[in-house]
């Protein structure tokens, strides 16, 4: 089920709280294909610490991403993806993940 911006923001807050560490230990982004983005492009392990949520719209997804990248201090960049990028994803950065993918 697609979620609102606020629901995703709260889900990410809970995710970071449950997994520990600082906000800067995590990467938040938007995509239209979370499996490809996480596992193929960012090289996140399927056994790693990650999650993703589908937003109601690409605008809601971008707003949640912007909140975390600009206000909370996660790694990531705003303005990526395309008009179909309704998924917000997060993963814990490790020595094998690629943040600049």
Secondary structure, DSSP 8 states (H G I E B T S, - for coil): --B-HHHHHHHHHHHHHHH-S-GGGEEEEEES-HHIIIIIIS---TTSSEEEEEBSSHHHHHHHHHIIIIII--B--TT-S-TT--EEEEEE--TT--TT-
